[in-house]
Amino acid sequence: MEPDDPVPPAALLATAVGLVLLALAAVLAATRSQTRILRRYLARLIAVGIPPRWARQVLLCQHGILIAVSTLLGLLIAVTPTVVLASQISGFVLSVPWWQLGVLAAATYAAALLAAVLSAHKLRVTEARAT
């Protein structure tokens, strides 16, 4: 007889939703901060002939790099102790819920992309000229 799951599926779903909302809030805060900074420079950049689309692309690239670096650091932080633990415990069997992790990662990346696109979309030339 196989034992029951230690964590009910409803708890996993609630945790995933909470983590995605937390990630969305954090990314929105970071992107709005970067948008405010770029807004200050946008009028100057337009004055020297750089198109506003370039500023939006810079903002999106910055957040893409931020997501990539944070993913790599998160993997490094999570995998290293797991490998050390697995080597120290005899009979240790690692069971990773790949499907749930994939859904969580996809939802987090979708939230981050949405936040970055919304912030970049709010970066307008008229606002930059008004500052």
URNOR-V136221 format. One line per field, one symbol per residue. ss: DSSP state (A for helix, B for strand, O for the rest). burial: + if it has 24 or more other C-alpha atoms within 12 Angstrom, else -. A space follows every 50 residues. Layout:
ss->???
burial->???
This chain:
ss->OOOOOOOOAAAAAAAAAAAAAAAAAAAAAAAAAAAAAAAAAAAAAAAOOO OAAAAAAAAAAAAAAAAAAAAAAAAAAAAAAAAAAAAAOOOOOOOOOAAA AAAAAAAAAAAAAAAAAAAAAOOOAAAAAAO
burial->------------------++--++--++-+++-++--++-+++------- -+--++-+++-+++--+--------------------------------- ---++-+++-+++++++-+++++++--+---
